[in-house]
Amino acid sequence: MSFKPARRPHFFYTTSPLPCPYVPGRTERKVVTELAGVSAETLHDRLSRGGFRRSHNIAYAPVCPNCNACVPIRIRAQEFGPDRTQRRIERRNADLLVQEMPPRATAEQYGLFQVYQLARHGDGDMSSMSFYDYRAMVEDTPIETSMVEFRLPGGRLVGACLADRLEDGVSAVYSFFDTDLPQRSLGTYAIIWLVRRAVELRLENVYLGYWVEESRKMSYKAKFNPSEVLRGGQWRAFGEPAGHLPGLVSQIA
């Protein structure tokens, strides 16, 4: 007689209300769960398809009362067609040296991270992160993760992107770059590079997190075509009617 090991119960928790970082005057709540053990990769894949994001060893999704502003969005990598501006950005950055590396934090990365935070998110919590906080963000991962570095021909680091590998794609966890090089549009180029990498790996999607129509900081995510958003429990082409929007937890049940 053979025995199957007992299935480990999985718990989800709801965070306390906090001010919304995207829409002024609104309140944010999240549902979170731990990613750990031998099932971490499988769970992460499933949750990502259901609209969750990863931070350290935690997966989370917004469950804000009376608000559905945060919409999960992903690029269909195999069908991606850059527009004129994106083609120009890709050509402009063709000279960059790009390395996909293990998730290891360095002082060089942290220096660029600090400058980026002060320039773009000086009033946010991440602007006060210590090197040890940054290292935890990069290295505390229970799944396959890489750090993509972008360097000028002379070797100077000008951009970096922390990315997770999924069964059906790549998830852009966090990116930062030299804001003194606006002509390069390094944030956009990092996404284009991830799309090209997904195509090489024969993966279908590049997950960009949440698109918030009311947030100017999120507007860039809607400029990659074709893309899909998670609405009504289904991934739909960007621009389709929203329909009914159930909670994200029910979408992965």
N, C-alpha and C positions, 0 to 999 in steps of 0.2 A: 504494500500500500504506500502510495506517495502522498506527501503533504505539501500544500502550497503555503508559502509564508503569508502571514496576515498582511493585508494591505494597510499601509500606513495612512492614517486619516490626514486629510489636508484641510487646513484652516485658513479662512479669510477674515481680515479684520478691517474695521472702518476707522479712519483717523478722525481726530477732532477738527472742527471747522477752523479754517485759516483764511486770511484775505487772499482773493484770487490774484495770481501774478499776471494774468493776461487781460482781464476785463475789470477796470476800476469799479469799486462799489459792490462787487459780488463776493461770495464766500465759496471757498474750495473745500471739498472733502474727497478722500481717496479710499479705495478698497485696496488692501495690500496683502501679499502672501509671500512666504519664504520660498526661495529656490535652493534646494539642498538635496544631497544624497544622489543615488544612482539615477533617479528619475528627473533630475533638474533640467536636463536638455529637453526631454520630451515635454515636460510641463511648460517650459519656456516657449517652445514651438507652438504649443496649443494656445497658450495665453496670448502670444504675439498675434496670432491669427484672429483672436477675439478682441483685439484692441488694447492689450496691456503693453506697458513699457517696463524696461529693467533699469534699476539703480542698485549697484552693489549686488547683494544676493537677494534682493527684493523685487518682485513684480508688482506693478501698481496700475490703477486705472481710475479716472475721475468718476465719482458718483455724487455729483453736486445736485442738491434739491432744486427742482424747477429750472434746470439749466442743462442744455446739451451743446454748449458752444464748442467744446473740445471734440473734434472729429478725427478719428484715426485715418491716416492717409498713407498710401504707398504708391510707388512708381512701378509700372509694368515694364521691367527692364528689357525684356526681349523685343518689345515693340517701341521702345523709346525713340522719339524723333526730336532731336534738339532744334529749337527755333534759331533764328538768325543770331540773336544775342548770345545764346548758349554756344553756338558754333564759334563765334568770335572769342568768347571766353576760353573755350577749349584750345583754340589756336594760340591765344595769348600766353597760356600757361604750359605750352608744349615743352618748354625748356626746363620745367621743374623736375627734380629728382624725387621720385616717390618710392617709399619703402613701406611694405606691410610687415610689421614686426609683432612679437609677442607683447602682451599688455604689461609693460614695465614702465613705471614712472621715472622720469629723469629731471634733474634740476633745470635743464634747458627747456624741456616742455613746460615745467611749472612757471618759469619766468615768462614765457609767451602767454601762458594761461592767465597769469596775473594781469599783464598789460591788457589783454583782451577783455577781461572782466571789468577793469576800471574804465575802459573806453566804451563798452557796450552795456554793461549791467552793473554800474557802480553802486546802485541802490539795492542790489539783490544780495541774497544770502551767500552766494558763491564767491562774491568779491572778497570775503573775509576768510576764505578757506586757507588753512596752513598747508605746507608741503605734505604733511602726514594725512590730511583730509584728501588732498589731491591724489596721493598714492593709493589710498583706500578706494577712491572712485575708479581708478584705472585697474588696480590689481585684484580687488575683492570681487571676483567673478567666478561663478560655479560652472560656466559654460565656455564654449569656444569663442574667444574674443581676440581681436587684434587692434594694434595701434598703428594707424597709417600716418606717416610723416611726409610732409611736403617741404622740400628744400630748394633754395636758389642754386644755380650752377656752382657758386662759390662755397656752398655747404651750409649757409645760414638757414635755420629752421624758420619757416614762415607760416606753417599751418599743421594741424594735426586733427585726426578724427578717430575716436574710439568707436569700434564697430563690432557687432555680434554676428556670428554665423548662425543662420537658421536652416531648417530643412528645406524651406522654399524660398530662401532669399538672404538678404543682408539687412541688418537693422543699424541705422546710424544712431548711436547712443548719445554722443556729444562731440561737437567739433568747435575748434577755436583757431584763430588766425591773426596775422599781423594786420591791424586795421589801418596802418600807414601806407598800405598798398591797395587803395581802393580800385585802381585801374585793373587789377587782376581779378577782382570779384572772387576771392579765394573760397568763400563759403559756398558759392554756387559751383565752383570747380570741384570742390571736395565731393559734392553730391554726384556730379557728372562722372567723376572717377569711380565712385562706388557703383554706379550703374554699369559702367564699362567692365568693372571687375565682376559684377554679378553675371554679365553676359558670358565672360570667359569661363566662369564656373558653372554655366548652364543653369543658373538659378532664375526664378521667375520675377522676384520682387525686391525692391529696396524700400524698407519701411522708414518713414520720416517722423514718426511720432504723431503729434496732434496738430491739426490745422484749426486755427481759430479765426473765423471770418472777421471778427471785430478787432483783431489785433494786427497792427501793421507789422510787428516783428515776425508774424507767421505768414505774411502774404507770399513770400518767396516759394513756399511749399506747393502752391497751386500753379506754378509756372512750368512744371515738368509734365510732359505729355507723352503717352497717355498715363493718367493716374487714376487711382480708385480711392474711394472713401467708404468707411464702414458705417452704413446706415440701415436701420431696421433689421439688424442682425446679419446683413449680407454686404459683401464688398460689391460696390456699384461704381460704374464709370463716373468720374467727377462731373457734377452738373446735373445728374439725374435727380428727380424729386426725392425728398427725404423720407416720406412715409412715416410709419410708426417707429419710434426710437426706444426699444426696451433697454434695460440696464445692461451694462457690459458683462456683468457676472452671469446673467441668464444666457448670454450669447455663447458662452463656452461650456454650458452644462451638457 
